[in-house]
Amino acid sequence: LNKLLGREVYNSQDQLGGPQIMLPNGVSHKLAADDQDGVDHVLRWLSYVPKTASDTVPFIKSADPIDRPIGFKPTKTPYDPRHMLAGTAAADGTWVSGFFDEDSFEEYLADWGKSVVVGRAKLGGVPMGVIAVETRLVEQRIPADPANPNSRETVLAQAGQVWYPDSAFKTAQAIADFNHAENLPLIVFANWRGFSGGTRDMFGEILKFGSYIVDNLRTYKHPVFAYIPPNGELRGGAWVVIDPTINAEMMEMYADTDARGGILEPPGICDVKFRKPDLIKSMHRLDDKLVQLDSELAVADDSLAVEEAEELRAQIAARENALLPLYTQISYEFADLHDRPGRMLAKGVIRDVVSWENARSYFAWRVRRRLAQDSIVKQLRAADAALSHASAVSLVSSWTADAGVDWNDDKAVLEWVEANGSRVETEVAAVRSAAIKSKVKSLVDGLDDEAKAELMKML
């Protein structure tokens, strides 16, 4: 390359493809200290994936109890999301547990798209793909090009809870890897305020990379759980690209009791739907003093007392200005009521409200149940191609209902499936037989009488 340029520009191969290039640009997933460390990384990665591309992930018994509480709780102030996922040591040296099984979380692509954290972990022994959000300010460093004397290193600040071109691409790529290559169920700790919409990022194709997230979720073949964690929020375009209606058969959305969700934050929606004129109308409807002043002003106007009317208008304006900050805060609180989990559940945009303290147990049983349920659904649809996903689920539901099992109890449904393998095989065989009969009948109905008679002789 130096000969091509006609001068000594590069003095090391690392300037073109070393760790300082290949890790920040997302080409390399991990940095290994030596060959032994590299093999260890490979083996650890393989421990998360099934035996073959057609198998589902194995249920491995975990030494970390499924029903234990989660020690670390996300705060309103910026925090390290890795502590939420994997746990951390407290100031006094005690262990504060995270969401996943202890020592099971492994982060990948850590130096690229730093505003998003992706990795693999185990929940109750079940391997899962993980996507979480960095809440702290991070930096993207673009190195100077030694071949251009005028170039300089660029350092770009990236706010937390925001998707940028690199982190949106990283998210989409991780989803594709978890789905097509590894058959992993996926959990997304959704805590985004939206996409960065600045000129630089729009030019950097952020809309395209955001659409990749939708594309890859739409074709996801395994369970996907989107969970808004404590003090987290899901806003604007971020909600759009992970809304469960993208892939209703596989995606489910949940929220913690202290989470928030909506297109605009309260101040933003109030600027659109509850502006100053609306606030003033509310003041005149609710404030006793303004109601009294309005009555006095009406009398003064009727009696043509101009000076008294002007004085009353001045008092009304002063009262409005005094109440405006209070009513602005009230409007924000009113708007915030529409963003809370109870309202999200009532509108049907989330499946359930799951408190953080119980989230580990809830999702550990939920992912096991979904994997077992989806395996049966897959068998049923293979037996009868005309069977829709919803119809297959309804069929499985009817079997559990016959056994008196609560369909909404994940643990009970899982136990029924595991204990009734032969019943499931019998039911699947019956569906296959009925589908074959229906297909044969349809074909025979298309024959004339002579052909039917000939067919009967052959049989």
PEQUIRA-V228661 format. One record per helix or strand. SS is the DSSP state (a for helix, b for strand). FROM is the first residue (numbers start at 0). TO is the last residue. If there is no record, write none. Layout:
BEGIN
ss;from;to
SS;FROM;TO
SS;FROM;TO
END
This chain:
BEGIN
ss;from;to
a;1;4
a;13;16
a;18;21
a;34;45
b;58;58
a;80;85
b;87;88
b;94;95
b;105;107
b;115;122
b;125;132
b;137;141
b;153;157
b;161;162
a;164;180
b;184;188
b;193;194
a;198;202
a;205;217
b;223;227
b;232;234
a;235;241
a;243;246
b;250;254
b;259;261
a;265;272
a;275;285
a;287;301
a;305;336
b;339;339
a;340;345
b;351;352
a;355;382
a;388;401
a;409;418
a;420;444
a;448;457
END
